[in-house]
Amino acid sequence: MQNRVFIILGFLLTCFSPHLPAQSNLFTGTQNRVVVFARFNGDPEIDTPRSSFESMFNGENNSFRSYFKAVSNNQLMVNSLMYPQNSGVNDSYELKYCYYCYDNSWKGTYPDCKGNDITSLFDINIGFIIKELVAKLEESGNLPDASTLDGDNDGCIDNFVIIFRGAARGANKGIYSPQVGKVSSTFINANGQIQLKGKTIQNYTITYERNSLDTHCRFLLEYMGFPVQYRYASTLARTVGAWDPMDGPLLSYPLVYNRMKYTNGNWIDNIPQITEPGVYSLSPVGSATNYAYKILSSDSQQYWVLEYRDKSAAWDTNLPESGLIIYRVNTNYTGSLTTNPEVYLYRKNGTFTEAGNINNAPFSDLNGRTLFNSGSNPVSFLSNGTISDDIDISDIRFDNGKISFRVNKAYTSLNTVTINDWKACFVSGTHVLQLQGEGMEQLIVTDISGRILGNYSIRGLSQIELPGLNPGVYLAVVKGESGTKIIKINP
């Protein structure tokens, strides 16, 4: 239990870690991590067999490697190159000084510390630790060629990881906190860049011998640029909970939206949009295709994502239950540390002012939560608390290994929309509505309250200009031989 507490507290500190820009080579192909085992001067040797780390990192099943192969849709293979190299012997590099020498908050209490040639702030002293370890690595002569360590040939080591002996001591414990960071500019200005095989080390990850597979995977996601989802302010409701590993503490698939956005489309290139009422189905997120849909809202910065999470699937066994999850994305924000989160997962009894229970997020016929609209529980509210009627979903149920649902209404922005045999495309920035199809006769444009702003004859036209529309939401009422269609547009 004590080790689990250390792991969780160590993870919480990442809320304060600098956000690192994602590197493109981290998402596809083969990534070779340099993993260095170390201990502070005077500490006993690591007691976990190296074979345990080999299995956890490089094993084919239930391993670091297999997790990233799964969540990347087979786009990424991660190899962990462990040093010192040995044949199963517990071995690590011993640093020049004790832990207290590297952390000013402790150093003054221990006058016998010998680290007088290093500075005082732990984030700067990490540079001294890395430089010392690099010297030992270079001396060993067992490193692969530089291109293996620099997959995209940008002159930098792709991933440098230090695993210290023992367990972390929790949040705000300096080097004793697992963390992702960059070598301090203060250190670089005074001591120069740190290089391994002629390649610069810019970013690093620090973990501990007792950290779990969950923690190691989460820290590589953070290293890649995935945002921390844990909200350390107790007054703020959790936004995603167990449904994304960056909220932790246990492992799961990242949300489909995060796997798309934070890998620059390398793991998932897009989320298909629902534009028409009808019955749809989804496969579990571990499937190769058909794992998510999105539905737009009348706010051009916000939309909903629907995905099926299956508790029986590998890597999602830690979830509270299976079902369809629905979350709102607000593209104005990044991550969840501020009051307004980028992603909010709807859950039973969750409102704009009430947290609800994040474990009661899934919708299904087994738990009786089969509706999602402006009158359901939870209700379809947007980031500002406004209840939206742009989405109406019902009859959510498990269906032969998939989950199905009925879309009764789906808001559509006119970036090419097909309605039966009529096709309309609103050309952004030109105020031109392109028309295609037979039998269209009249177009009436109104504001969202129904006030008429324009009335046009469109018989035989292929396009029509709609002048004088400021940014906002409008209704385009198309009338013709087959009836009347109402379309929302966003100039």
N, C-alpha and C positions, 0 to 999 in steps of 0.2 A: 504493500500500500504506500509506503514511504517513497519508493522509487516512482510510482505513478504520480504522486503529488509533485515531485521534482520535475517530471516530464511536463506536466501541465503548466506549472509555474514558469518553466523555461520557455514554453511556447508563448505564454502571455507577453513575455518581454519583446517578442518580435513586433508587437504593436508599436514599439518605439524605435524599431530598427529602421535605418534609411531604406527607402524603396529603391531597388536596383533596376535599372533599365534591362528589359529582356534582350538576350542576345539570340539572333536568328538561328545560329547553329545548335542551340540547345534543344530545338523542337523536333528535328528530323534527322534521320541517318543514325550514326553511331556517336555517342558521347562517351569519352574516356575520362572518368573522374580520377584525380590524384587524391587518394585517401591516406593520410599520414596519422599513425598512432603515436601519441606523445604522453609524457608524464612530467610533472614538475619535479625539480631537484628534491631528492629525499623521499619522494612518494614510492610506495611499493609498485611492483610490476603489474601490468594489466593481467587480470586472472580469467578473462573470457577466452576460450580457445579460438584461435584464428579461424578454425574450420567453421565455427558458428557464424562469424562475420561473412565468410565465403558463401555459406548457405543463404544468409539473410540478404546479402547484396547481389550475388551473381547466380543464385539458384534459378532453376527453370520454373518453379512453382512457389507461390506464396512468398515472393521475394521482391526486393526493390526493383530488380530488372523486370519481372513479370508484371508488376503494378504499372510501370510506365509504358510497357508494351501495350497493356490493355487500355489505359486511359488516353493514349495517343492514337488509338485505332491502328496499331502496328506501324506507326510512323517513326518511333524512337526506340533505339536499343541502347541501354546504359550499361557500361562496364565500369566496375570499380577496381582500380589498380591500387593494391594495398601495399604500404611500406611501413617499416622495414619488410622486405621480402623474406619469407621463411617457409618452412615445411610444417606448419601446424604448431610451432612454438609460440607461446605468449611472449610477444616482444614489442617494445616501443622505444622511441627515441627519448632519452632523458634530457630535459632542458637544463641550461646553465644555472638557473636560479630557481628558488622555491616560488610557490604561487604568490606569496605576499609581496615579493619584490616587484611583481608585475601589476600590482593594483594599489594605488595610493591610499585608498580608503582603509587598507590593512597595514600598509608598509610602516606607517608611523608608530604602530603598536609593537612592531618587531624590530628593535634597533639593531639586531644582529644580521638583518638582511644585507646581502652583499651586492645587490644590483645597482650600484651607484653610477654605472655607465649607461643606464637607461633612464627614461623620463618618468613621469608620475601618473599620467592618465591612461587607463587600461586600453582605450581604443587606439591610442598611439603605440602602446607597448605590444599590442597584437602584431604590429609591424616587426618589432624585434623578434617575436616568437616565430613568425613566418620566415624571416630572414635566416634565423638559426636553423630551422628545419630544412630549408632549401639547401643550405650548405651541407647538411648531413646527407640529403638526397643526392646531391651532385657528387659527393665523396664516395657514395656507395657504388656508383657506376652501373646501376641496374635499371636505369630509366629507358623507356622507349625513345624513338626518335621524336624530334620536336613536332612534326606534323601530326603525330598521333595525339599529342596533348593540345593541339591547336587546330580543331577540326575545320574552322572556317578561314584559317590562315589570316586572322586579323592581328597577329602579333601577340596575342594574350592566351594564357592557359584557360581552357574552357571552364574548368571547375576544380577548385582547390579546397579540400575538406580536411579539417583537423578533428580527430577523435581523441579526446583526453580520457585518461584513466578515471574510473569511478562514476559518480553521479553528479549532475548539476546541483547547485545549491539554491536554485530558485531565481525569481525575478530580481533585478537590480543587484545582482551579485557579480558584476563585472565580467571577467573572463569565465566565471563559473556559471554563466547563463548561456545556454545554446542560442546561437544568433547567426544571422546573415549580415554581412557588411562589406565595406570597401576599405582598402588600405588607406589610412589617414593621409590627407594631403600634407599635414604638418610633418609626419614621418618622412614622406617622400621628399619634401623640400629640404629636409635636414640630412637624409641618408641616401637619397636616390631611389629609383624604381627597383623593386625586387624582381629578379629574373630567374627562371628555371629553364635550362636548355635553350637560353636565348629568348625565351618568351616571357612577357611581363605577367605578373600576378596582380590583378586589380581587385577582384572580388574574392571573398572567402566565405566558408561556412564553418562554424564551430559546433560540434555535438559532443556527446559523452558516451562512454562505454556502456552505460546502463540504459541509454535511450532506446526506445522501441522502434520497430519497423515503421510504425505509424509516424513517429516523430521524424525519422530520417526522410521519409517520402514527403512529408509536409514541408520540410526545409528545402528540398530541391524545388518544389513548386514555388516557394517564396523566392528562391534564387532566380527562377525563371521569370519572375515578375507577377505571379498570381498574388492578388491582394489578400491580406489578413482579413478574415470576416468576423473574428471574435471582437465583441464590443465590451471594452473594459469598464465603461461607465455603467453602473448598475441601473441607472434610470432609463437606459436605452434598451428597447426590446431586441432580442437576438433576431438577426435577419434571415439566416439560413439554417442554423443548427447543424445537426448531424448530416444533413443532405449535401454538405460540401466540407471536405477535409480541412479547409482553412479556417473553419470555426472549431473543429476538433471536438474532443481530444482524440477520437478514433478515426480510422481510415474509411473512406468511401470514394466513389467517383466524384470528381468536381462537377458542378453544374454544367450542362451543355453550353450555356452562354459563356461561362468562364473559359471552357476548353476552346471555344471559338475565338473570343476576343483576345485573351492573354497569350495565345500562341500565334497571333496574327493570321488566323485562318489555317494554320498548318495541320492541326489535329481535326478540326471540323471547319469546313469552308463556309457554310451558311446554314441557317435554320429556315426551312420552308415556311412560307406564309399561307395561312388559311384566308381565303377571300370570299368563299361561298358557303352558305348554309349547307349542312349535310352531315352524314355520319363518317367519322374518322377513327383510325386506330393507330396505336403506337406499339413498337417493340421495346423491350428494356434497353436502358442506355448503353449497355455493353454490346449491343448488336452493331453490325457493320453499317446499317442504314435504318431509316424510319424510326429515329429515337426522339424527335422533338418537332414541335410546331411553334410558330409565333402568330399572334393576332395583334394588329395595330390598335392604338387608341387615337382619339381625336387630338390628343396632345402629341405633336410630332416627335417629342423627346422621350416618350414612354410607350412601352408595349409589353404584352404578356408572352411568356414562354410556358409551354406545356411539355412535360416529359414524364415517362413511365419509369419508376424506380421499383426494382424487384428485390426484395430482401433475401431471396434464395440465390441470387446471382453472386458470383465471386466479387469481392471488394465492396459489396453493399450489404453484407451480412450484419453489420453493426447498426443498420437503420432500424427505427422503431417499428415500422410496418411497411407493407408494399402498397402501391397505388399511384394514381396520377397526381403529380405535384404541379402547382401553378404559381409562377412568380412574376413579379413586375420588374421590369428593367427601366431605370431612368438614366439615359445616356449623358445627362448633365454631370453625373457624379462618378467617382471611382472608389471602389471598396465600400466599407461600412463603418469607418471609425467616426464619422461625423453624424450629426443628427439625421441628415437625409442620406440614406444608403443608395448605392447603385442598384442593388438587388434586394427585393423584399419578397419572402416566401409566405404566401397566405396560409393561415392555419385557423382551426376552429376557435371561435370567440376572439380572434384577433381583429382589432379595429384601429383607427387612426390614433386613438388614445390608450387602448388596452393591448397588452403584450400578447394575450392568448397563450396557448400551449403549442410550442413549435413541434412537439412530437406528434400532434394531431394535425399534421399538414396534409397527408394524402387524402385524395378523394377516391371512393370506390363504392360499389353496391354492398360490400361486406361491412363497412362501417356506417352506412346510411348517408354519407356525404356525397350526393350524386349531382348536385347543382352548383353552379358558380355564375352569379349575375348580380344585378344591383339590389336584389332582395334576399340573397342567400346568406348563410353563415358558413364562412366569412363572406363579407360583402366586397364587391369589386371597387375598392377605393384607390385613388391615385396618390402620388407623393404629398400633395397638399391637403389630403383628406377628402377631396371631392369624390362623390360616388359616381362612377361612370356606368352608362348604359351601353357602351360600345362593345361589350362582350356578354354573351348569353350561352352558357353551356349546360346541358342536361344529360340524363341517362348515362352517367359514367359507370362503367362496369368492366369486370374481367371477362375476357373473351378468347378462349383457346390459346393461352400463352401470351396474349396481348392485352391491352386495355383499350376499350372503345368509348366513344362519347359522341353526343350529338351537338353540333353547333347550330343554334337557332338564329344567331345574328353575329356577324363579324364585320367590324368596321374596316373599310378599305380606303387607303389613300390612293389617289389616281396617278399612280406611276404604273400604268397599263393595267386596266381592269376589264375583265370580260364578264358581261351580264347577258346570259343566254346568247343570242346572236348579235348583240350590240357590244361594241368594243369602244372604250374611251381611254384616252391617255392625256393627262394634264402635263404639259411641258413646263417644268419648273423654270422660273425666271423670265418666261416669255408671256405668261397669261394666255397661252393658247391651249384650247381643248381640242384634241384631235378625235375625230369620229369615224367609226367604221361599222357598216351594217345597213340593212334595208329597213325602211319604214319609219325612221325617226323624223318627226315633224316639228316639234316645239321644244325649246329649252328655257326653263325658268330658273334663274339663280336667286337664292335667298340667303340671308344670314341664318345663324343657328336658331334664332327665335322665330323664323318664318317670314320676316320682312322681305318683300320682293325688291331685288336690286337690279334685275334685268330680265327682259322677256324677248326671246329671239326665235325667229323661224330658221330651222336647220334642215328643212327638206332638201335632200340632194347634196348637202355640204359635207366636205371631208374634214374641215376644221373651222373653229370659230374663236375669235379673240374676245376675252373677257376683261375689259379694261377697268381700272379703278378699284381693284380688289387689294386691300392691304393684307399683310400676313395674318392668318387666322383660319377658322373653319367655316366653310360655306356648304350649302346644299345645292346640288345641280339636279333639277327635276326634268327628266327626259320623257316626253310624251310621244306616242306614235300608234301605229296600227295594232301592235301587240300589247298595248297598255301603257302604264306609267312606271318608271323606275326612278328612285331617289338615290343619289350618289353623293358622298361627302368628298370635298376637295380641300386641299391645303396649298394655297398659293405660296 
